[in-house]
Amino acid sequence: MVMLQEAPAASQAIRANKVSLRKPVSDDGLSLHRLVAASPPLDPNSLYCNLLQCTHFADTAIAAEAAGHLVGFISGYRLPDSPEVLFVWQVVVDANCRGQGLAGRMLSQLVTQQSSLRFIETTINPGNQPSWRLFEALAADLGAPLETRTLFARDRHFGGEHADEILVRIGPLAS
């Protein structure tokens, strides 16, 4: 797959609501790597990490494809010591596809396909308003409380080189 910037047809497919949401596969790894790299300020991971996200963590991830191109991705995992918690690690939508509700659709489908889920967690830095809106809307849609606390502090954990990461916890979810 190639990135959307190379495929105008994919942007048209998004507008026509012709996006498939599916479980990622290993062939998505390179496209995911390129999509994140083209989406600052997201923190890029190694290509190998992205391949693992698309394979080892495929059950807790979702890929959005339009016109044969990866246009969105959510990676997550179940907390090893609390498997009833889904931690959403990263949400990315191609710049040409933002503002059309794709992130919300992906997140809702990912949550729906999880079994025995009681809580959803993620971290968001204070200035990332699109992510705040995404997770506040999810909490409202689920009718679940949203709580926050600083998980990783700018000075203590990042040496002043990165904004705080605020833990967002949604739940408990209705059975």
Secondary structure, DSSP 8 states (H G I E B T S, - for coil): ---GGG-HHHHHHHHTT--EEE---GGGHHHHHHHHHTSTTS----HHHHHHHHHTTGGG-EEEEETTEEEEEEEEEEETTEEEEEEEEEEEE-GGGTTSSHHHHHHHHHHHT-SS--EEEEEE-TT-HHHHHHHHHHHHHHT--EEEEEEE-HHHHHTTSS--EEEEEE-----
